[in-house]
Amino acid sequence: METPRSILRQCRLFRDLPPGILEGALLPRGRLREFEKQAVLTAPGDRVDWFAIVLRGKAQISQIFSDGTSSLMDALGPGYPLGTDLICTRSRRSPYYAIAAGPLQILQFPGTLLLEPGALPEETRMVLQRNLLTILSDSNLRKHYRLAILAQRGLRDRVLVYLTMQAERRGTHTFRIPFSREELAAFLCVNRSALSHELSLMEAEGLIRFRKNEFTLLAEGRGRSAWSVVE
């Protein structure tokens, strides 16, 4: 099992930092926080002046509507930054819910570390801001690809476009997705039972093989998407 320190060293936000900065300048400014399953980290309208790195568990970024239905926008596991998109906005108000999918541990930092001159050595802050720009750009691309998925009218088309994107991104026809079955249904904006039924039909027809969150896109299921995922 990876330690919190090793997770932070691999975090994209902290990549290419000068030696000793992570341990000497950043970790002492972090606040370790733990949440139980279904705990709300941010809700629509909350002002967010911090960012965090997920150390253990998963945080779900969701829209929850007045009728109780929800749409899963993203799921952030260990090493992923949380809140970086919000501290860069003018209002710093959250438009979504960030919810603990299970027991969750994060290391939380004040947003001033990224945004205000003098909070860190300028060389360090420039590295962090460059990494942050890459993270936000990738996040925008993921939103674009999700819109492409949701533009598909049929459930099967949504599944095939999503799986094709995952296969292209990883360069292999066998891969793991970052979602549970319930999360995948929420991400695709479909009913979970209908999704499970459709996956079983697709497997019977030789389009895919799957076990839990590991999928293989078989020959008959390939070539149905013109989308190519770039990072």
PyMOL CGO cylinders between C-alpha atoms (Angstrom):
from pymol import cmd
from pymol.cgo import CYLINDER

trace = [
    CYLINDER, 0.00, 0.00, 0.00, 1.29, 3.43, -0.92, 0.3, 1, 1, 1, 1, 1, 1,
    CYLINDER, 1.29, 3.43, -0.92, 2.02, 5.85, 1.88, 0.3, 1, 1, 1, 1, 1, 1,
    CYLINDER, 2.02, 5.85, 1.88, 0.59, 9.40, 1.91, 0.3, 1, 1, 1, 1, 1, 1,
    CYLINDER, 0.59, 9.40, 1.91, 4.06, 10.76, 1.22, 0.3, 1, 1, 1, 1, 1, 1,
    CYLINDER, 4.06, 10.76, 1.22, 4.56, 8.54, -1.83, 0.3, 1, 1, 1, 1, 1, 1,
    CYLINDER, 4.56, 8.54, -1.83, 1.11, 9.52, -3.15, 0.3, 1, 1, 1, 1, 1, 1,
    CYLINDER, 1.11, 9.52, -3.15, 1.99, 13.20, -2.83, 0.3, 1, 1, 1, 1, 1, 1,
    CYLINDER, 1.99, 13.20, -2.83, 5.31, 12.70, -4.60, 0.3, 1, 1, 1, 1, 1, 1,
    CYLINDER, 5.31, 12.70, -4.60, 3.43, 11.17, -7.56, 0.3, 1, 1, 1, 1, 1, 1,
    CYLINDER, 3.43, 11.17, -7.56, 0.71, 13.82, -7.59, 0.3, 1, 1, 1, 1, 1, 1,
    CYLINDER, 0.71, 13.82, -7.59, 0.65, 15.75, -10.86, 0.3, 1, 1, 1, 1, 1, 1,
    CYLINDER, 0.65, 15.75, -10.86, 0.29, 19.07, -9.05, 0.3, 1, 1, 1, 1, 1, 1,
    CYLINDER, 0.29, 19.07, -9.05, 3.59, 18.54, -7.23, 0.3, 1, 1, 1, 1, 1, 1,
    CYLINDER, 3.59, 18.54, -7.23, 5.54, 17.22, -10.24, 0.3, 1, 1, 1, 1, 1, 1,
    CYLINDER, 5.54, 17.22, -10.24, 9.00, 18.75, -10.95, 0.3, 1, 1, 1, 1, 1, 1,
    CYLINDER, 9.00, 18.75, -10.95, 9.25, 20.64, -7.67, 0.3, 1, 1, 1, 1, 1, 1,
    CYLINDER, 9.25, 20.64, -7.67, 12.73, 21.68, -6.52, 0.3, 1, 1, 1, 1, 1, 1,
    CYLINDER, 12.73, 21.68, -6.52, 14.31, 19.15, -4.10, 0.3, 1, 1, 1, 1, 1, 1,
    CYLINDER, 14.31, 19.15, -4.10, 13.08, 19.35, -0.52, 0.3, 1, 1, 1, 1, 1, 1,
    CYLINDER, 13.08, 19.35, -0.52, 10.19, 21.72, -1.26, 0.3, 1, 1, 1, 1, 1, 1,
    CYLINDER, 10.19, 21.72, -1.26, 7.45, 19.11, -0.79, 0.3, 1, 1, 1, 1, 1, 1,
    CYLINDER, 7.45, 19.11, -0.79, 8.66, 18.03, 2.65, 0.3, 1, 1, 1, 1, 1, 1,
    CYLINDER, 8.66, 18.03, 2.65, 10.01, 21.40, 3.77, 0.3, 1, 1, 1, 1, 1, 1,
    CYLINDER, 10.01, 21.40, 3.77, 7.55, 23.99, 2.44, 0.3, 1, 1, 1, 1, 1, 1,
    CYLINDER, 7.55, 23.99, 2.44, 4.32, 22.23, 1.47, 0.3, 1, 1, 1, 1, 1, 1,
    CYLINDER, 4.32, 22.23, 1.47, 3.62, 19.34, 3.84, 0.3, 1, 1, 1, 1, 1, 1,
    CYLINDER, 3.62, 19.34, 3.84, 3.84, 21.52, 6.98, 0.3, 1, 1, 1, 1, 1, 1,
    CYLINDER, 3.84, 21.52, 6.98, 1.08, 23.72, 5.49, 0.3, 1, 1, 1, 1, 1, 1,
    CYLINDER, 1.08, 23.72, 5.49, -1.26, 20.80, 4.88, 0.3, 1, 1, 1, 1, 1, 1,
    CYLINDER, -1.26, 20.80, 4.88, -4.14, 19.79, 7.12, 0.3, 1, 1, 1, 1, 1, 1,
    CYLINDER, -4.14, 19.79, 7.12, -5.05, 16.11, 7.27, 0.3, 1, 1, 1, 1, 1, 1,
    CYLINDER, -5.05, 16.11, 7.27, -8.83, 15.61, 7.15, 0.3, 1, 1, 1, 1, 1, 1,
    CYLINDER, -8.83, 15.61, 7.15, -10.94, 12.45, 7.23, 0.3, 1, 1, 1, 1, 1, 1,
    CYLINDER, -10.94, 12.45, 7.23, -14.56, 11.98, 6.19, 0.3, 1, 1, 1, 1, 1, 1,
    CYLINDER, -14.56, 11.98, 6.19, -17.08, 9.18, 6.51, 0.3, 1, 1, 1, 1, 1, 1,
    CYLINDER, -17.08, 9.18, 6.51, -19.04, 7.79, 3.56, 0.3, 1, 1, 1, 1, 1, 1,
    CYLINDER, -19.04, 7.79, 3.56, -21.56, 10.27, 2.12, 0.3, 1, 1, 1, 1, 1, 1,
    CYLINDER, -21.56, 10.27, 2.12, -19.99, 13.21, 3.96, 0.3, 1, 1, 1, 1, 1, 1,
    CYLINDER, -19.99, 13.21, 3.96, -20.30, 16.44, 1.94, 0.3, 1, 1, 1, 1, 1, 1,
    CYLINDER, -20.30, 16.44, 1.94, -17.03, 18.27, 1.38, 0.3, 1, 1, 1, 1, 1, 1,
    CYLINDER, -17.03, 18.27, 1.38, -18.54, 21.07, -0.69, 0.3, 1, 1, 1, 1, 1, 1,
    CYLINDER, -18.54, 21.07, -0.69, -22.10, 21.92, -1.71, 0.3, 1, 1, 1, 1, 1, 1,
    CYLINDER, -22.10, 21.92, -1.71, -23.42, 24.34, -4.36, 0.3, 1, 1, 1, 1, 1, 1,
    CYLINDER, -23.42, 24.34, -4.36, -22.86, 27.90, -3.19, 0.3, 1, 1, 1, 1, 1, 1,
    CYLINDER, -22.86, 27.90, -3.19, -20.04, 27.07, -0.77, 0.3, 1, 1, 1, 1, 1, 1,
    CYLINDER, -20.04, 27.07, -0.77, -17.02, 29.35, -0.97, 0.3, 1, 1, 1, 1, 1, 1,
    CYLINDER, -17.02, 29.35, -0.97, -13.88, 27.29, -1.47, 0.3, 1, 1, 1, 1, 1, 1,
    CYLINDER, -13.88, 27.29, -1.47, -10.56, 28.89, -0.48, 0.3, 1, 1, 1, 1, 1, 1,
    CYLINDER, -10.56, 28.89, -0.48, -8.60, 25.65, -0.35, 0.3, 1, 1, 1, 1, 1, 1,
    CYLINDER, -8.60, 25.65, -0.35, -7.40, 22.79, -2.47, 0.3, 1, 1, 1, 1, 1, 1,
    CYLINDER, -7.40, 22.79, -2.47, -6.63, 19.23, -1.40, 0.3, 1, 1, 1, 1, 1, 1,
    CYLINDER, -6.63, 19.23, -1.40, -5.01, 16.01, -2.52, 0.3, 1, 1, 1, 1, 1, 1,
    CYLINDER, -5.01, 16.01, -2.52, -6.92, 12.74, -2.06, 0.3, 1, 1, 1, 1, 1, 1,
    CYLINDER, -6.92, 12.74, -2.06, -4.80, 10.32, -0.01, 0.3, 1, 1, 1, 1, 1, 1,
    CYLINDER, -4.80, 10.32, -0.01, -7.25, 7.49, 0.57, 0.3, 1, 1, 1, 1, 1, 1,
    CYLINDER, -7.25, 7.49, 0.57, -10.70, 6.67, -0.78, 0.3, 1, 1, 1, 1, 1, 1,
    CYLINDER, -10.70, 6.67, -0.78, -12.60, 8.50, -3.48, 0.3, 1, 1, 1, 1, 1, 1,
    CYLINDER, -12.60, 8.50, -3.48, -14.41, 11.84, -3.78, 0.3, 1, 1, 1, 1, 1, 1,
    CYLINDER, -14.41, 11.84, -3.78, -17.36, 12.04, -6.17, 0.3, 1, 1, 1, 1, 1, 1,
    CYLINDER, -17.36, 12.04, -6.17, -18.12, 15.29, -8.01, 0.3, 1, 1, 1, 1, 1, 1,
    CYLINDER, -18.12, 15.29, -8.01, -21.87, 15.30, -8.66, 0.3, 1, 1, 1, 1, 1, 1,
    CYLINDER, -21.87, 15.30, -8.66, -24.87, 17.37, -9.58, 0.3, 1, 1, 1, 1, 1, 1,
    CYLINDER, -24.87, 17.37, -9.58, -27.92, 16.49, -7.48, 0.3, 1, 1, 1, 1, 1, 1,
    CYLINDER, -27.92, 16.49, -7.48, -31.28, 17.64, -8.79, 0.3, 1, 1, 1, 1, 1, 1,
    CYLINDER, -31.28, 17.64, -8.79, -34.48, 18.60, -6.99, 0.3, 1, 1, 1, 1, 1, 1,
    CYLINDER, -34.48, 18.60, -6.99, -36.16, 15.27, -7.81, 0.3, 1, 1, 1, 1, 1, 1,
    CYLINDER, -36.16, 15.27, -7.81, -33.35, 13.36, -6.08, 0.3, 1, 1, 1, 1, 1, 1,
    CYLINDER, -33.35, 13.36, -6.08, -31.62, 12.16, -9.25, 0.3, 1, 1, 1, 1, 1, 1,
    CYLINDER, -31.62, 12.16, -9.25, -27.92, 12.84, -9.70, 0.3, 1, 1, 1, 1, 1, 1,
    CYLINDER, -27.92, 12.84, -9.70, -25.30, 13.02, -12.41, 0.3, 1, 1, 1, 1, 1, 1,
    CYLINDER, -25.30, 13.02, -12.41, -21.74, 11.95, -11.65, 0.3, 1, 1, 1, 1, 1, 1,
    CYLINDER, -21.74, 11.95, -11.65, -19.26, 14.33, -13.24, 0.3, 1, 1, 1, 1, 1, 1,
    CYLINDER, -19.26, 14.33, -13.24, -16.02, 12.80, -11.93, 0.3, 1, 1, 1, 1, 1, 1,
    CYLINDER, -16.02, 12.80, -11.93, -14.57, 10.48, -9.30, 0.3, 1, 1, 1, 1, 1, 1,
    CYLINDER, -14.57, 10.48, -9.30, -11.24, 11.48, -7.74, 0.3, 1, 1, 1, 1, 1, 1,
    CYLINDER, -11.24, 11.48, -7.74, -9.05, 8.78, -6.25, 0.3, 1, 1, 1, 1, 1, 1,
    CYLINDER, -9.05, 8.78, -6.25, -5.66, 8.87, -4.47, 0.3, 1, 1, 1, 1, 1, 1,
    CYLINDER, -5.66, 8.87, -4.47, -3.28, 11.45, -5.90, 0.3, 1, 1, 1, 1, 1, 1,
    CYLINDER, -3.28, 11.45, -5.90, -5.98, 13.54, -7.56, 0.3, 1, 1, 1, 1, 1, 1,
    CYLINDER, -5.98, 13.54, -7.56, -6.37, 17.22, -6.64, 0.3, 1, 1, 1, 1, 1, 1,
    CYLINDER, -6.37, 17.22, -6.64, -9.68, 18.52, -5.36, 0.3, 1, 1, 1, 1, 1, 1,
    CYLINDER, -9.68, 18.52, -5.36, -10.85, 22.14, -5.42, 0.3, 1, 1, 1, 1, 1, 1,
    CYLINDER, -10.85, 22.14, -5.42, -8.21, 23.43, -7.82, 0.3, 1, 1, 1, 1, 1, 1,
    CYLINDER, -8.21, 23.43, -7.82, -10.88, 24.34, -10.37, 0.3, 1, 1, 1, 1, 1, 1,
    CYLINDER, -10.88, 24.34, -10.37, -12.77, 26.41, -7.81, 0.3, 1, 1, 1, 1, 1, 1,
    CYLINDER, -12.77, 26.41, -7.81, -9.97, 28.51, -6.31, 0.3, 1, 1, 1, 1, 1, 1,
    CYLINDER, -9.97, 28.51, -6.31, -9.12, 29.81, -9.79, 0.3, 1, 1, 1, 1, 1, 1,
    CYLINDER, -9.12, 29.81, -9.79, -12.61, 31.23, -10.39, 0.3, 1, 1, 1, 1, 1, 1,
    CYLINDER, -12.61, 31.23, -10.39, -13.61, 34.80, -9.58, 0.3, 1, 1, 1, 1, 1, 1,
    CYLINDER, -13.61, 34.80, -9.58, -16.32, 33.86, -7.07, 0.3, 1, 1, 1, 1, 1, 1,
    CYLINDER, -16.32, 33.86, -7.07, -14.70, 30.69, -5.69, 0.3, 1, 1, 1, 1, 1, 1,
    CYLINDER, -14.70, 30.69, -5.69, -18.22, 29.33, -5.25, 0.3, 1, 1, 1, 1, 1, 1,
    CYLINDER, -18.22, 29.33, -5.25, -18.82, 25.65, -5.85, 0.3, 1, 1, 1, 1, 1, 1,
    CYLINDER, -18.82, 25.65, -5.85, -21.50, 24.77, -8.46, 0.3, 1, 1, 1, 1, 1, 1,
    CYLINDER, -21.50, 24.77, -8.46, -21.48, 21.07, -7.47, 0.3, 1, 1, 1, 1, 1, 1,
    CYLINDER, -21.48, 21.07, -7.47, -21.36, 18.59, -4.62, 0.3, 1, 1, 1, 1, 1, 1,
    CYLINDER, -21.36, 18.59, -4.62, -18.10, 16.92, -3.62, 0.3, 1, 1, 1, 1, 1, 1,
    CYLINDER, -18.10, 16.92, -3.62, -19.06, 13.83, -1.62, 0.3, 1, 1, 1, 1, 1, 1,
    CYLINDER, -19.06, 13.83, -1.62, -17.04, 11.05, 0.02, 0.3, 1, 1, 1, 1, 1, 1,
    CYLINDER, -17.04, 11.05, 0.02, -17.81, 7.80, -1.82, 0.3, 1, 1, 1, 1, 1, 1,
    CYLINDER, -17.81, 7.80, -1.82, -16.54, 5.88, 1.22, 0.3, 1, 1, 1, 1, 1, 1,
    CYLINDER, -16.54, 5.88, 1.22, -14.06, 6.55, 4.00, 0.3, 1, 1, 1, 1, 1, 1,
    CYLINDER, -14.06, 6.55, 4.00, -12.01, 9.43, 2.64, 0.3, 1, 1, 1, 1, 1, 1,
    CYLINDER, -12.01, 9.43, 2.64, -8.74, 11.03, 3.67, 0.3, 1, 1, 1, 1, 1, 1,
    CYLINDER, -8.74, 11.03, 3.67, -7.42, 14.24, 2.12, 0.3, 1, 1, 1, 1, 1, 1,
    CYLINDER, -7.42, 14.24, 2.12, -4.56, 16.65, 2.75, 0.3, 1, 1, 1, 1, 1, 1,
    CYLINDER, -4.56, 16.65, 2.75, -5.95, 20.18, 2.54, 0.3, 1, 1, 1, 1, 1, 1,
    CYLINDER, -5.95, 20.18, 2.54, -3.93, 23.31, 1.75, 0.3, 1, 1, 1, 1, 1, 1,
    CYLINDER, -3.93, 23.31, 1.75, -4.80, 27.02, 1.74, 0.3, 1, 1, 1, 1, 1, 1,
    CYLINDER, -4.80, 27.02, 1.74, -5.45, 28.32, -1.77, 0.3, 1, 1, 1, 1, 1, 1,
    CYLINDER, -5.45, 28.32, -1.77, -3.05, 31.19, -1.16, 0.3, 1, 1, 1, 1, 1, 1,
    CYLINDER, -3.05, 31.19, -1.16, -0.14, 28.80, -1.71, 0.3, 1, 1, 1, 1, 1, 1,
    CYLINDER, -0.14, 28.80, -1.71, -1.00, 28.68, -5.40, 0.3, 1, 1, 1, 1, 1, 1,
    CYLINDER, -1.00, 28.68, -5.40, -2.35, 32.15, -5.93, 0.3, 1, 1, 1, 1, 1, 1,
    CYLINDER, -2.35, 32.15, -5.93, -0.53, 34.74, -3.82, 0.3, 1, 1, 1, 1, 1, 1,
    CYLINDER, -0.53, 34.74, -3.82, 3.04, 35.93, -4.41, 0.3, 1, 1, 1, 1, 1, 1,
    CYLINDER, 3.04, 35.93, -4.41, 5.23, 35.41, -1.36, 0.3, 1, 1, 1, 1, 1, 1,
    CYLINDER, 5.23, 35.41, -1.36, 3.30, 32.43, 0.00, 0.3, 1, 1, 1, 1, 1, 1,
    CYLINDER, 3.30, 32.43, 0.00, 5.99, 30.16, -1.45, 0.3, 1, 1, 1, 1, 1, 1,
    CYLINDER, 5.99, 30.16, -1.45, 9.31, 30.74, -3.20, 0.3, 1, 1, 1, 1, 1, 1,
    CYLINDER, 9.31, 30.74, -3.20, 8.44, 32.14, -6.62, 0.3, 1, 1, 1, 1, 1, 1,
    CYLINDER, 8.44, 32.14, -6.62, 10.17, 29.31, -8.48, 0.3, 1, 1, 1, 1, 1, 1,
    CYLINDER, 10.17, 29.31, -8.48, 8.04, 26.81, -6.58, 0.3, 1, 1, 1, 1, 1, 1,
    CYLINDER, 8.04, 26.81, -6.58, 4.84, 28.74, -7.19, 0.3, 1, 1, 1, 1, 1, 1,
    CYLINDER, 4.84, 28.74, -7.19, 5.56, 28.95, -10.91, 0.3, 1, 1, 1, 1, 1, 1,
    CYLINDER, 5.56, 28.95, -10.91, 6.03, 25.16, -11.10, 0.3, 1, 1, 1, 1, 1, 1,
    CYLINDER, 6.03, 25.16, -11.10, 2.75, 24.61, -9.22, 0.3, 1, 1, 1, 1, 1, 1,
    CYLINDER, 2.75, 24.61, -9.22, 0.87, 27.03, -11.47, 0.3, 1, 1, 1, 1, 1, 1,
    CYLINDER, 0.87, 27.03, -11.47, 2.25, 25.37, -14.61, 0.3, 1, 1, 1, 1, 1, 1,
    CYLINDER, 2.25, 25.37, -14.61, 1.13, 21.97, -13.30, 0.3, 1, 1, 1, 1, 1, 1,
    CYLINDER, 1.13, 21.97, -13.30, -2.23, 23.44, -12.32, 0.3, 1, 1, 1, 1, 1, 1,
    CYLINDER, -2.23, 23.44, -12.32, -2.76, 24.77, -15.85, 0.3, 1, 1, 1, 1, 1, 1,
    CYLINDER, -2.76, 24.77, -15.85, -2.16, 21.29, -17.26, 0.3, 1, 1, 1, 1, 1, 1,
    CYLINDER, -2.16, 21.29, -17.26, -4.57, 19.72, -14.77, 0.3, 1, 1, 1, 1, 1, 1,
    CYLINDER, -4.57, 19.72, -14.77, -7.32, 22.24, -15.53, 0.3, 1, 1, 1, 1, 1, 1,
    CYLINDER, -7.32, 22.24, -15.53, -6.83, 21.82, -19.29, 0.3, 1, 1, 1, 1, 1, 1,
    CYLINDER, -6.83, 21.82, -19.29, -7.14, 18.04, -18.99, 0.3, 1, 1, 1, 1, 1, 1,
    CYLINDER, -7.14, 18.04, -18.99, -10.25, 18.49, -16.86, 0.3, 1, 1, 1, 1, 1, 1,
    CYLINDER, -10.25, 18.49, -16.86, -11.82, 20.64, -19.59, 0.3, 1, 1, 1, 1, 1, 1,
    CYLINDER, -11.82, 20.64, -19.59, -11.06, 17.93, -22.15, 0.3, 1, 1, 1, 1, 1, 1,
    CYLINDER, -11.06, 17.93, -22.15, -12.70, 15.28, -19.97, 0.3, 1, 1, 1, 1, 1, 1,
    CYLINDER, -12.70, 15.28, -19.97, -15.84, 17.43, -19.80, 0.3, 1, 1, 1, 1, 1, 1,
    CYLINDER, -15.84, 17.43, -19.80, -15.79, 17.71, -23.60, 0.3, 1, 1, 1, 1, 1, 1,
    CYLINDER, -15.79, 17.71, -23.60, -15.55, 13.95, -24.00, 0.3, 1, 1, 1, 1, 1, 1,
    CYLINDER, -15.55, 13.95, -24.00, -18.38, 13.39, -21.53, 0.3, 1, 1, 1, 1, 1, 1,
    CYLINDER, -18.38, 13.39, -21.53, -20.58, 15.73, -23.57, 0.3, 1, 1, 1, 1, 1, 1,
    CYLINDER, -20.58, 15.73, -23.57, -19.71, 13.65, -26.64, 0.3, 1, 1, 1, 1, 1, 1,
    CYLINDER, -19.71, 13.65, -26.64, -20.79, 10.52, -24.77, 0.3, 1, 1, 1, 1, 1, 1,
    CYLINDER, -20.79, 10.52, -24.77, -24.06, 12.04, -23.56, 0.3, 1, 1, 1, 1, 1, 1,
    CYLINDER, -24.06, 12.04, -23.56, -24.82, 13.23, -27.10, 0.3, 1, 1, 1, 1, 1, 1,
    CYLINDER, -24.82, 13.23, -27.10, -25.28, 9.56, -28.07, 0.3, 1, 1, 1, 1, 1, 1,
    CYLINDER, -25.28, 9.56, -28.07, -28.98, 8.73, -28.06, 0.3, 1, 1, 1, 1, 1, 1,
    CYLINDER, -28.98, 8.73, -28.06, -28.87, 5.04, -27.23, 0.3, 1, 1, 1, 1, 1, 1,
    CYLINDER, -28.87, 5.04, -27.23, -27.55, 3.37, -24.08, 0.3, 1, 1, 1, 1, 1, 1,
    CYLINDER, -27.55, 3.37, -24.08, -25.38, 0.97, -26.07, 0.3, 1, 1, 1, 1, 1, 1,
    CYLINDER, -25.38, 0.97, -26.07, -23.88, 3.82, -28.07, 0.3, 1, 1, 1, 1, 1, 1,
    CYLINDER, -23.88, 3.82, -28.07, -22.99, 5.67, -24.87, 0.3, 1, 1, 1, 1, 1, 1,
    CYLINDER, -22.99, 5.67, -24.87, -21.31, 2.58, -23.46, 0.3, 1, 1, 1, 1, 1, 1,
    CYLINDER, -21.31, 2.58, -23.46, -19.35, 1.84, -26.63, 0.3, 1, 1, 1, 1, 1, 1,
    CYLINDER, -19.35, 1.84, -26.63, -18.16, 5.41, -27.08, 0.3, 1, 1, 1, 1, 1, 1,
    CYLINDER, -18.16, 5.41, -27.08, -17.06, 5.55, -23.44, 0.3, 1, 1, 1, 1, 1, 1,
    CYLINDER, -17.06, 5.55, -23.44, -15.24, 2.20, -23.61, 0.3, 1, 1, 1, 1, 1, 1,
    CYLINDER, -15.24, 2.20, -23.61, -13.60, 3.11, -26.92, 0.3, 1, 1, 1, 1, 1, 1,
    CYLINDER, -13.60, 3.11, -26.92, -12.33, 6.34, -25.39, 0.3, 1, 1, 1, 1, 1, 1,
    CYLINDER, -12.33, 6.34, -25.39, -10.87, 4.40, -22.46, 0.3, 1, 1, 1, 1, 1, 1,
    CYLINDER, -10.87, 4.40, -22.46, -9.20, 1.88, -24.77, 0.3, 1, 1, 1, 1, 1, 1,
    CYLINDER, -9.20, 1.88, -24.77, -7.69, 4.63, -26.93, 0.3, 1, 1, 1, 1, 1, 1,
    CYLINDER, -7.69, 4.63, -26.93, -6.47, 6.54, -23.92, 0.3, 1, 1, 1, 1, 1, 1,
    CYLINDER, -6.47, 6.54, -23.92, -4.68, 3.51, -22.47, 0.3, 1, 1, 1, 1, 1, 1,
    CYLINDER, -4.68, 3.51, -22.47, -3.49, 2.02, -25.74, 0.3, 1, 1, 1, 1, 1, 1,
    CYLINDER, -3.49, 2.02, -25.74, -4.95, -1.40, -24.94, 0.3, 1, 1, 1, 1, 1, 1,
    CYLINDER, -4.95, -1.40, -24.94, -8.25, -3.19, -25.46, 0.3, 1, 1, 1, 1, 1, 1,
    CYLINDER, -8.25, -3.19, -25.46, -8.25, -4.51, -21.86, 0.3, 1, 1, 1, 1, 1, 1,
    CYLINDER, -8.25, -4.51, -21.86, -8.40, -1.88, -19.13, 0.3, 1, 1, 1, 1, 1, 1,
    CYLINDER, -8.40, -1.88, -19.13, -9.92, -0.90, -15.82, 0.3, 1, 1, 1, 1, 1, 1,
    CYLINDER, -9.92, -0.90, -15.82, -12.36, 1.98, -15.54, 0.3, 1, 1, 1, 1, 1, 1,
    CYLINDER, -12.36, 1.98, -15.54, -12.36, 4.30, -12.51, 0.3, 1, 1, 1, 1, 1, 1,
    CYLINDER, -12.36, 4.30, -12.51, -16.06, 3.75, -11.77, 0.3, 1, 1, 1, 1, 1, 1,
    CYLINDER, -16.06, 3.75, -11.77, -18.14, 1.18, -9.95, 0.3, 1, 1, 1, 1, 1, 1,
    CYLINDER, -18.14, 1.18, -9.95, -21.27, 0.00, -11.78, 0.3, 1, 1, 1, 1, 1, 1,
    CYLINDER, -21.27, 0.00, -11.78, -23.41, 2.51, -9.92, 0.3, 1, 1, 1, 1, 1, 1,
    CYLINDER, -23.41, 2.51, -9.92, -20.93, 5.31, -10.67, 0.3, 1, 1, 1, 1, 1, 1,
    CYLINDER, -20.93, 5.31, -10.67, -20.76, 4.37, -14.34, 0.3, 1, 1, 1, 1, 1, 1,
    CYLINDER, -20.76, 4.37, -14.34, -24.55, 4.52, -14.59, 0.3, 1, 1, 1, 1, 1, 1,
    CYLINDER, -24.55, 4.52, -14.59, -24.55, 7.96, -12.98, 0.3, 1, 1, 1, 1, 1, 1,
    CYLINDER, -24.55, 7.96, -12.98, -21.72, 9.11, -15.26, 0.3, 1, 1, 1, 1, 1, 1,
    CYLINDER, -21.72, 9.11, -15.26, -23.61, 7.97, -18.36, 0.3, 1, 1, 1, 1, 1, 1,
    CYLINDER, -23.61, 7.97, -18.36, -26.92, 9.35, -16.97, 0.3, 1, 1, 1, 1, 1, 1,
    CYLINDER, -26.92, 9.35, -16.97, -28.70, 6.00, -17.30, 0.3, 1, 1, 1, 1, 1, 1,
    CYLINDER, -28.70, 6.00, -17.30, -30.51, 3.58, -15.00, 0.3, 1, 1, 1, 1, 1, 1,
    CYLINDER, -30.51, 3.58, -15.00, -28.18, 1.14, -13.23, 0.3, 1, 1, 1, 1, 1, 1,
    CYLINDER, -28.18, 1.14, -13.23, -30.38, -1.90, -13.89, 0.3, 1, 1, 1, 1, 1, 1,
    CYLINDER, -30.38, -1.90, -13.89, -30.68, -0.98, -17.57, 0.3, 1, 1, 1, 1, 1, 1,
    CYLINDER, -30.68, -0.98, -17.57, -26.91, -0.56, -17.77, 0.3, 1, 1, 1, 1, 1, 1,
    CYLINDER, -26.91, -0.56, -17.77, -26.24, -3.95, -16.18, 0.3, 1, 1, 1, 1, 1, 1,
    CYLINDER, -26.24, -3.95, -16.18, -28.72, -5.59, -18.56, 0.3, 1, 1, 1, 1, 1, 1,
    CYLINDER, -28.72, -5.59, -18.56, -27.18, -3.91, -21.60, 0.3, 1, 1, 1, 1, 1, 1,
    CYLINDER, -27.18, -3.91, -21.60, -23.65, -4.91, -20.56, 0.3, 1, 1, 1, 1, 1, 1,
    CYLINDER, -23.65, -4.91, -20.56, -24.78, -8.53, -20.29, 0.3, 1, 1, 1, 1, 1, 1,
    CYLINDER, -24.78, -8.53, -20.29, -26.33, -8.36, -23.76, 0.3, 1, 1, 1, 1, 1, 1,
    CYLINDER, -26.33, -8.36, -23.76, -23.19, -6.81, -25.21, 0.3, 1, 1, 1, 1, 1, 1,
    CYLINDER, -23.19, -6.81, -25.21, -21.08, -9.59, -23.69, 0.3, 1, 1, 1, 1, 1, 1,
    CYLINDER, -21.08, -9.59, -23.69, -23.41, -12.26, -25.07, 0.3, 1, 1, 1, 1, 1, 1,
    CYLINDER, -23.41, -12.26, -25.07, -23.15, -10.68, -28.53, 0.3, 1, 1, 1, 1, 1, 1,
    CYLINDER, -23.15, -10.68, -28.53, -19.34, -10.70, -28.45, 0.3, 1, 1, 1, 1, 1, 1,
    CYLINDER, -19.34, -10.70, -28.45, -18.83, -6.95, -28.19, 0.3, 1, 1, 1, 1, 1, 1,
    CYLINDER, -18.83, -6.95, -28.19, -17.16, -6.88, -24.77, 0.3, 1, 1, 1, 1, 1, 1,
    CYLINDER, -17.16, -6.88, -24.77, -15.98, -8.98, -21.86, 0.3, 1, 1, 1, 1, 1, 1,
    CYLINDER, -15.98, -8.98, -21.86, -16.07, -7.61, -18.34, 0.3, 1, 1, 1, 1, 1, 1,
    CYLINDER, -16.07, -7.61, -18.34, -15.58, -8.49, -14.73, 0.3, 1, 1, 1, 1, 1, 1,
    CYLINDER, -15.58, -8.49, -14.73, -16.44, -5.79, -12.21, 0.3, 1, 1, 1, 1, 1, 1,
    CYLINDER, -16.44, -5.79, -12.21, -14.60, -2.69, -13.49, 0.3, 1, 1, 1, 1, 1, 1,
    CYLINDER, -14.60, -2.69, -13.49, -12.22, -4.48, -15.88, 0.3, 1, 1, 1, 1, 1, 1,
    CYLINDER, -12.22, -4.48, -15.88, -13.34, -4.46, -19.51, 0.3, 1, 1, 1, 1, 1, 1,
    CYLINDER, -13.34, -4.46, -19.51, -12.09, -5.92, -22.76, 0.3, 1, 1, 1, 1, 1, 1,
    CYLINDER, -12.09, -5.92, -22.76, -13.33, -4.33, -25.96, 0.3, 1, 1, 1, 1, 1, 1,
    CYLINDER, -13.33, -4.33, -25.96, -13.60, -7.21, -28.43, 0.3, 1, 1, 1, 1, 1, 1,
    CYLINDER, -13.60, -7.21, -28.43, -13.15, -6.98, -32.20, 0.3, 1, 1, 1, 1, 1, 1,
    CYLINDER, -13.15, -6.98, -32.20, -16.89, -6.69, -32.92, 0.3, 1, 1, 1, 1, 1, 1,
    CYLINDER, -16.89, -6.69, -32.92, -17.15, -3.74, -30.55, 0.3, 1, 1, 1, 1, 1, 1,
    CYLINDER, -17.15, -3.74, -30.55, -14.19, -1.77, -31.91, 0.3, 1, 1, 1, 1, 1, 1,
    CYLINDER, -14.19, -1.77, -31.91, -14.13, 1.00, -34.44, 0.3, 1, 1, 1, 1, 1, 1,
    CYLINDER, -14.13, 1.00, -34.44, -17.48, 2.46, -33.39, 0.3, 1, 1, 1, 1, 1, 1,
    CYLINDER, -17.48, 2.46, -33.39, -16.08, 5.76, -32.20, 0.3, 1, 1, 1, 1, 1, 1,
    CYLINDER, -16.08, 5.76, -32.20, -14.28, 8.47, -34.11, 0.3, 1, 1, 1, 1, 1, 1,
    CYLINDER, -14.28, 8.47, -34.11, -13.16, 10.04, -30.86, 0.3, 1, 1, 1, 1, 1, 1,
    CYLINDER, -13.16, 10.04, -30.86, -9.49, 9.88, -29.91, 0.3, 1, 1, 1, 1, 1, 1,
    CYLINDER, -9.49, 9.88, -29.91, -8.67, 10.79, -26.34, 0.3, 1, 1, 1, 1, 1, 1,
    CYLINDER, -8.67, 10.79, -26.34, -5.63, 12.96, -25.74, 0.3, 1, 1, 1, 1, 1, 1,
    CYLINDER, -5.63, 12.96, -25.74, -4.23, 14.06, -22.42, 0.3, 1, 1, 1, 1, 1, 1,
]
cmd.load_cgo(trace, "trace")
